[in-house]
Amino acid sequence: MKPSKRAGNDKLNQALADLIAAQANLVTAQAGLANVQASMQANHLALERETAERFARIENVLSEIQGMLQGLPEAVRQRIGFERPAGD
């Protein structure tokens, strides 16, 4: 027995309905992914900003420490009463 033309059309219509449903699911998933990516990018930018600020503070502290260390030998000399020979 040969399948009727109606049965073929029903299968085609069902396949098209399944395809449309799959495309709708794909669009929904893509929208969700776009939201996740936007959130991750915002978090990444916030972390970059925080890291830059933190490194700037660290560099300032290190600069202050470097200045103190440069003056340390002279401060020690003065503290222990060591006088440099004339001409230095």
N, CA, C and O atoms as a GROMACS GRO file, in nm:
protein
  352
    1MET      N    1   0.083  -0.117   0.000
    1MET     CA    2   0.000   0.000   0.000
    1MET      C    3   0.088   0.124   0.000
    1MET      O    4   0.184   0.135   0.077
    2LYS      N    5   0.054   0.215  -0.085
    2LYS     CA    6   0.130   0.338  -0.102
    2LYS      C    7   0.082   0.442  -0.001
    2LYS      O    8  -0.038   0.462   0.016
    3PRO      N    9   0.179   0.511   0.067
    3PRO     CA   10   0.137   0.614   0.162
    3PRO      C   11   0.063   0.726   0.089
    3PRO      O   12   0.097   0.762  -0.024
    4SER      N   13  -0.037   0.778   0.154
    4SER     CA   14  -0.116   0.884   0.092
    4SER      C   15  -0.038   1.015   0.090
    4SER      O   16   0.055   1.036   0.169
    5LYS      N   17  -0.079   1.102   0.000
    5LYS     CA   18  -0.015   1.234  -0.010
    5LYS      C   19  -0.039   1.312   0.120
    5LYS      O   20   0.045   1.392   0.162
    6ARG      N   21  -0.152   1.289   0.180
    6ARG     CA   22  -0.187   1.358   0.305
    6ARG      C   23  -0.088   1.321   0.416
    6ARG      O   24  -0.048   1.407   0.494
    7ALA      N   25  -0.051   1.194   0.426
    7ALA     CA   26   0.044   1.148   0.528
    7ALA      C   27   0.179   1.215   0.506
    7ALA      O   28   0.245   1.252   0.603
    8GLY      N   29   0.221   1.229   0.380
    8GLY     CA   30   0.348   1.297   0.350
    8GLY      C   31   0.343   1.442   0.391
    8GLY      O   32   0.440   1.494   0.446
    9ASN      N   33   0.231   1.508   0.365
    9ASN     CA   34   0.216   1.648   0.404
    9ASN      C   35   0.217   1.664   0.555
    9ASN      O   36   0.273   1.760   0.608
   10ASP      N   37   0.155   1.569   0.625
   10ASP     CA   38   0.153   1.575   0.771
   10ASP      C   39   0.295   1.563   0.827
   10ASP      O   40   0.332   1.634   0.921
   11LYS      N   41   0.374   1.473   0.769
   11LYS     CA   42   0.512   1.457   0.814
   11LYS      C   43   0.593   1.583   0.787
   11LYS      O   44   0.672   1.627   0.870
   12LEU      N   45   0.572   1.641   0.669
   12LEU     CA   46   0.643   1.764   0.634
   12LEU      C   47   0.603   1.877   0.728
   12LEU      O   48   0.687   1.953   0.777
   13ASN      N   49   0.474   1.888   0.754
   13ASN     CA   50   0.426   1.992   0.846
   13ASN      C   51   0.483   1.972   0.986
   13ASN      O   52   0.518   2.069   1.053
   14GLN      N   53   0.490   1.848   1.031
   14GLN     CA   54   0.546   1.820   1.163
   14GLN      C   55   0.694   1.853   1.166
   14GLN      O   56   0.744   1.909   1.264
   15ALA      N   57   0.766   1.820   1.058
   15ALA     CA   58   0.909   1.851   1.052
   15ALA      C   59   0.930   2.002   1.054
   15ALA      O   60   1.022   2.050   1.120
   16LEU      N   61   0.848   2.076   0.983
   16LEU     CA   62   0.858   2.223   0.984
   16LEU      C   63   0.827   2.279   1.123
   16LEU      O   64   0.894   2.371   1.169
   17ALA      N   65   0.726   2.223   1.188
   17ALA     CA   66   0.692   2.268   1.323
   17ALA      C   67   0.808   2.239   1.419
   17ALA      O   68   0.842   2.323   1.503
   18ASP      N   69   0.869   2.122   1.406
   18ASP     CA   70   0.984   2.088   1.490
   18ASP      C   71   1.101   2.182   1.463
   18ASP      O   72   1.169   2.225   1.555
   19LEU      N   73   1.123   2.215   1.336
   19LEU     CA   74   1.231   2.307   1.299
   19LEU      C   75   1.206   2.445   1.358
   19LEU      O   76   1.299   2.507   1.411
   20ILE      N   77   1.086   2.493   1.350
   20ILE     CA   78   1.052   2.625   1.406
   20ILE      C   79   1.071   2.625   1.557
   20ILE      O   80   1.123   2.721   1.613
   21ALA      N   81   1.030   2.517   1.623
   21ALA     CA   82   1.049   2.508   1.768
   21ALA      C   83   1.198   2.506   1.803
   21ALA      O   84   1.241   2.570   1.899
   22ALA      N   85   1.276   2.431   1.725
   22ALA     CA   86   1.420   2.424   1.751
   22ALA      C   87   1.484   2.562   1.730
   22ALA      O   88   1.572   2.601   1.807
   23GLN      N   89   1.441   2.634   1.627
   23GLN     CA   90   1.495   2.767   1.604
   23GLN      C   91   1.458   2.862   1.717
   23GLN      O   92   1.540   2.944   1.758
   24ALA      N   93   1.338   2.852   1.768
   24ALA     CA   94   1.296   2.936   1.881
   24ALA      C   95   1.381   2.904   2.004
   24ALA      O   96   1.422   2.995   2.076
   25ASN      N   97   1.407   2.776   2.027
   25ASN     CA   98   1.493   2.738   2.141
   25ASN      C   99   1.634   2.793   2.122
   25ASN      O  100   1.697   2.838   2.218
   26LEU      N  101   1.683   2.789   1.999
   26LEU     CA  102   1.816   2.841   1.970
   26LEU      C  103   1.823   2.991   1.996
   26LEU      O  104   1.920   3.039   2.056
   27VAL      N  105   1.723   3.064   1.953
   27VAL     CA  106   1.720   3.209   1.974
   27VAL      C  107   1.717   3.240   2.124
   27VAL      O  108   1.785   3.331   2.171
   28THR      N  109   1.639   3.164   2.199
   28THR     CA  110   1.633   3.183   2.345
   28THR      C  111   1.768   3.155   2.409
   28THR      O  112   1.813   3.230   2.496
   29ALA      N  113   1.833   3.047   2.366
   29ALA     CA  114   1.965   3.013   2.420
   29ALA      C  115   2.068   3.119   2.384
   29ALA      O  116   2.153   3.154   2.466
   30GLN      N  117   2.061   3.171   2.262
   30GLN     CA  118   2.155   3.275   2.221
   30GLN      C  119   2.135   3.402   2.303
   30GLN      O  120   2.232   3.467   2.341
   31ALA      N  121   2.011   3.437   2.330
   31ALA     CA  122   1.984   3.555   2.413
   31ALA      C  123   2.039   3.536   2.554
   31ALA      O  124   2.097   3.628   2.611
   32GLY      N  125   2.021   3.417   2.609
   32GLY     CA  126   2.077   3.388   2.742
   32GLY      C  127   2.229   3.397   2.741
   32GLY      O  128   2.288   3.452   2.834
   33LEU      N  129   2.291   3.344   2.637
   33LEU     CA  130   2.436   3.351   2.625
   33LEU      C  131   2.484   3.496   2.616
   33LEU      O  132   2.583   3.534   2.677
   34ALA      N  133   2.412   3.576   2.538
   34ALA     CA  134   2.450   3.718   2.525
   34ALA      C  135   2.443   3.788   2.660
   34ALA      O  136   2.528   3.870   2.692
   35ASN      N  137   2.341   3.755   2.740
   35ASN     CA  138   2.330   3.814   2.875
   35ASN      C  139   2.445   3.772   2.964
   35ASN      O  140   2.501   3.853   3.038
   36VAL      N  141   2.480   3.645   2.958
   36VAL     CA  142   2.591   3.595   3.040
   36VAL      C  143   2.721   3.662   2.997
   36VAL      O  144   2.801   3.702   3.082
   37GLN      N  145   2.743   3.673   2.866
   37GLN     CA  146   2.864   3.737   2.817
   37GLN      C  147   2.872   3.882   2.860
   37GLN      O  148   2.979   3.929   2.899
   38ALA      N  149   2.762   3.954   2.853
   38ALA     CA  150   2.760   4.095   2.894
   38ALA      C  151   2.792   4.107   3.043
   38ALA      O  152   2.867   4.196   3.085
   39SER      N  153   2.736   4.018   3.122
   39SER     CA  154   2.764   4.019   3.266
   39SER      C  155   2.910   3.989   3.294
   39SER      O  156   2.973   4.055   3.377
   40MET      N  157   2.965   3.890   3.224
   40MET     CA  158   3.105   3.855   3.245
   40MET      C  159   3.197   3.970   3.202
   40MET      O  160   3.298   3.996   3.267
   41GLN      N  161   3.163   4.037   3.093
   41GLN     CA  162   3.244   4.149   3.048
   41GLN      C  163   3.241   4.262   3.150
   41GLN      O  164   3.344   4.324   3.177
   42ALA      N  165   3.125   4.290   3.205
   42ALA     CA  166   3.114   4.395   3.307
   42ALA      C  167   3.197   4.358   3.430
   42ALA      O  168   3.266   4.444   3.487
   43ASN      N  169   3.192   4.232   3.471
   43ASN     CA  170   3.273   4.187   3.585
   43ASN      C  171   3.421   4.199   3.554
   43ASN      O  172   3.500   4.240   3.639
   44HIS      N  173   3.459   4.163   3.433
   44HIS     CA  174   3.599   4.170   3.392
   44HIS      C  175   3.650   4.315   3.396
   44HIS      O  176   3.759   4.342   3.445
   45LEU      N  177   3.569   4.407   3.343
   45LEU     CA  178   3.609   4.548   3.343
   45LEU      C  179   3.620   4.602   3.486
   45LEU      O  180   3.711   4.680   3.516
   46ALA      N  181   3.528   4.560   3.573
   46ALA     CA  182   3.535   4.604   3.713
   46ALA      C  183   3.662   4.551   3.780
   46ALA      O  184   3.728   4.624   3.854
   47LEU      N  185   3.695   4.426   3.753
   47LEU     CA  186   3.818   4.369   3.810
   47LEU      C  187   3.942   4.437   3.754
   47LEU      O  188   4.038   4.460   3.828
   48GLU      N  189   3.942   4.470   3.626
   48GLU     CA  190   4.057   4.542   3.568
   48GLU      C  191   4.075   4.678   3.634
   48GLU      O  192   4.187   4.718   3.667
   49ARG      N  193   3.964   4.748   3.655
   49ARG     CA  194   3.969   4.879   3.719
   49ARG      C  195   4.021   4.867   3.862
   49ARG      O  196   4.107   4.945   3.905
   50GLU      N  197   3.969   4.770   3.935
   50GLU     CA  198   4.012   4.749   4.074
   50GLU      C  199   4.160   4.711   4.080
   50GLU      O  200   4.233   4.758   4.168
   51THR      N  201   4.203   4.628   3.989
   51THR     CA  202   4.344   4.588   3.984
   51THR      C  203   4.434   4.706   3.954
   51THR      O  204   4.540   4.721   4.016
   52ALA      N  205   4.394   4.790   3.860
   52ALA     CA  206   4.474   4.908   3.825
   52ALA      C  207   4.486   5.002   3.946
   52ALA      O  208   4.593   5.055   3.973
   53GLU      N  209   4.376   5.021   4.017
   53GLU     CA  210   4.379   5.106   4.136
   53GLU      C  211   4.469   5.047   4.244
   53GLU      O  212   4.545   5.119   4.309
   54ARG      N  213   4.459   4.917   4.262
   54ARG     CA  214   4.540   4.850   4.364
   54ARG      C  215   4.688   4.861   4.331
   54ARG      O  216   4.769   4.891   4.418
   55PHE      N  217   4.725   4.837   4.205
   55PHE     CA  218   4.865   4.849   4.166
   55PHE      C  219   4.916   4.991   4.179
   55PHE      O  220   5.032   5.012   4.214
   56ALA      N  221   4.831   5.089   4.151
   56ALA     CA  222   4.872   5.229   4.167
   56ALA      C  223   4.903   5.258   4.313
   56ALA      O  224   5.001   5.326   4.344
   57ARG      N  225   4.819   5.206   4.405
   57ARG     CA  226   4.846   5.227   4.548
   57ARG      C  227   4.976   5.158   4.590
   57ARG      O  228   5.055   5.213   4.666
   58ILE      N  229   4.997   5.037   4.539
   58ILE     CA  230   5.120   4.964   4.572
   58ILE      C  231   5.241   5.038   4.520
   58ILE      O  232   5.341   5.050   4.591
   59GLU      N  233   5.234   5.089   4.398
   59GLU     CA  234   5.347   5.164   4.341
   59GLU      C  235   5.376   5.290   4.422
   59GLU      O  236   5.492   5.326   4.440
   60ASN      N  237   5.272   5.357   4.472
   60ASN     CA  238   5.293   5.475   4.556
   60ASN      C  239   5.364   5.438   4.686
   60ASN      O  240   5.456   5.508   4.729
   61VAL      N  241   5.321   5.331   4.747
   61VAL     CA  242   5.385   5.287   4.872
   61VAL      C  243   5.530   5.250   4.845
   61VAL      O  244   5.619   5.288   4.921
   62LEU      N  245   5.556   5.176   4.738
   62LEU     CA  246   5.693   5.137   4.705
   62LEU      C  247   5.780   5.259   4.677
   62LEU      O  248   5.898   5.261   4.713
   63SER      N  249   5.723   5.360   4.614
   63SER     CA  250   5.798   5.482   4.588
   63SER      C  251   5.834   5.552   4.719
   63SER      O  252   5.946   5.601   4.735
   64GLU      N  253   5.740   5.555   4.811
   64GLU     CA  254   5.769   5.615   4.942
   64GLU      C  255   5.878   5.536   5.015
   64GLU      O  256   5.970   5.594   5.073
   65ILE      N  257   5.868   5.406   5.011
   65ILE     CA  258   5.969   5.321   5.077
   65ILE      C  259   6.105   5.342   5.012
   65ILE      O  260   6.206   5.350   5.082
   66GLN      N  261   6.107   5.351   4.881
   66GLN     CA  262   6.234   5.374   4.811
   66GLN      C  263   6.296   5.506   4.855
   66GLN      O  264   6.417   5.513   4.877
   67GLY      N  265   6.216   5.608   4.868
   67GLY     CA  266   6.267   5.738   4.916
   67GLY      C  267   6.323   5.727   5.057
   67GLY      O  268   6.428   5.785   5.087
   68MET      N  269   6.254   5.654   5.142
   68MET     CA  270   6.304   5.638   5.279
   68MET      C  271   6.434   5.559   5.280
   68MET      O  272   6.527   5.593   5.354
   69LEU      N  273   6.444   5.455   5.198
   69LEU     CA  274   6.566   5.375   5.194
   69LEU      C  275   6.685   5.454   5.140
   69LEU      O  276   6.798   5.433   5.184
   70GLN      N  277   6.659   5.543   5.047
   70GLN     CA  278   6.769   5.625   4.994
   70GLN      C  279   6.824   5.718   5.100
   70GLN      O  280   6.944   5.745   5.102
   71GLY      N  281   6.739   5.766   5.188
   71GLY     CA  282   6.785   5.856   5.294
   71GLY      C  283   6.834   5.784   5.418
   71GLY      O  284   6.886   5.847   5.510
   72LEU      N  285   6.819   5.653   5.421
   72LEU     CA  286   6.855   5.576   5.540
   72LEU      C  287   7.004   5.580   5.574
   72LEU      O  288   7.036   5.600   5.692
   73PRO      N  289   7.096   5.564   5.480
   73PRO     CA  290   7.238   5.568   5.519
   73PRO      C  291   7.277   5.698   5.589
   73PRO      O  292   7.348   5.696   5.689
   74GLU      N  293   7.230   5.810   5.537
   74GLU     CA  294   7.263   5.938   5.600
   74GLU      C  295   7.197   5.950   5.736
   74GLU      O  296   7.258   6.002   5.829
   75ALA      N  297   7.076   5.902   5.749
   75ALA     CA  298   7.008   5.907   5.879
   75ALA      C  299   7.081   5.822   5.982
   75ALA      O  300   7.091   5.861   6.099
   76VAL      N  301   7.132   5.706   5.940
   76VAL     CA  302   7.208   5.621   6.032
   76VAL      C  303   7.337   5.690   6.073
   76VAL      O  304   7.375   5.688   6.190
   77ARG      N  305   7.406   5.752   5.977
   77ARG     CA  306   7.531   5.824   6.009
   77ARG      C  307   7.505   5.932   6.112
   77ARG      O  308   7.579   5.946   6.209
   78GLN      N  309   7.399   6.008   6.090
   78GLN     CA  310   7.368   6.116   6.184
   78GLN      C  311   7.329   6.060   6.320
   78GLN      O  312   7.363   6.116   6.423
   79ARG      N  313   7.259   5.951   6.319
   79ARG     CA  314   7.211   5.893   6.445
   79ARG      C  315   7.327   5.841   6.530
   79ARG      O  316   7.326   5.856   6.652
   80ILE      N  317   7.426   5.780   6.466
   80ILE     CA  318   7.538   5.726   6.544
   80ILE      C  319   7.650   5.827   6.562
   80ILE      O  320   7.750   5.798   6.627
   81GLY      N  321   7.635   5.946   6.504
   81GLY     CA  322   7.732   6.051   6.523
   81GLY      C  323   7.852   6.040   6.431
   81GLY      O  324   7.957   6.097   6.460
   82PHE      N  325   7.840   5.967   6.322
   82PHE     CA  326   7.951   5.954   6.228
   82PHE      C  327   7.957   6.078   6.142
   82PHE      O  328   7.856   6.121   6.085
   83GLU      N  329   8.075   6.135   6.133
   83GLU     CA  330   8.092   6.251   6.046
   83GLU      C  331   8.175   6.210   5.925
   83GLU      O  332   8.275   6.139   5.936
   84ARG      N  333   8.131   6.257   5.812
   84ARG     CA  334   8.204   6.228   5.689
   84ARG      C  335   8.334   6.306   5.687
   84ARG      O  336   8.339   6.419   5.736
   85PRO      N  337   8.438   6.249   5.633
   85PRO     CA  338   8.560   6.323   5.617
   85PRO      C  339   8.538   6.442   5.523
   85PRO      O  340   8.451   6.436   5.436
   86ALA      N  341   8.615   6.547   5.538
   86ALA     CA  342   8.600   6.665   5.454
   86ALA      C  343   8.626   6.625   5.309
   86ALA      O  344   8.714   6.544   5.281
   87GLY      N  345   8.548   6.683   5.217
   87GLY     CA  346   8.567   6.657   5.074
   87GLY      C  347   8.471   6.552   5.019
   87GLY      O  348   8.467   6.532   4.898
   88ASP      N  349   8.393   6.484   5.102
   88ASP     CA  350   8.298   6.384   5.053
   88ASP      C  351   8.166   6.446   5.022
   88ASP      O  352   8.073   6.376   4.980
   0.00000   0.00000   0.00000
